[in-house]
Amino acid sequence: MEALILEAPHVFAEPTGIESIAAMKRTYETTDLRERLARHHRDVENAFRGWNNVWLDPRFREWNIEEFLGAITVPMLLIQGTDDKYGTWKQIEAIQRQVHGPVETLRVPHAGHAPHRDQPEVVLERMSAFIQATQRPSS
């Protein structure tokens, strides 16, 4: 069976997320963030600006892909950290309300935008259980 596991998904732009992304731009320009990101990106400037500039473009405030959610019919596990600076539980609620497949949710306490990194045991245990529950029976 096909299924989806989505961690910190976004289906529309939220003011709090945009504010946090603007703050990240200031951090990038005034701290050692560029050097820290260089461990993960060959072209850190392009990677950062490609992400940051899109989200801070004034037109992005209207970005919304909720119209496509109704086409989703596979089981989903939606994971959101309670301390995510980029998105809120409203994203999860919007997805849950509009998809046509079964939805499970996991609200991860003391986790930011990467719950698998902040609370790996909790997230991996739930992901594993979800995958086992959605596997096709053996023939």
Buried (B, 14 or more C-beta within 10 A) or exposed (E): EEBBBBBBBBBBBBEEBBEBBEEBBEEBEEEEBBEEBBEEEEEBEEBBBEEBEEBBEEEEBEEEEEEEBEEBEEBBBBBBBBEBBBBBBEBBEBBBEBBEEEBBBBEBEEBBBBBBEBBEEBBEEBBEEBEEEBEEEEE
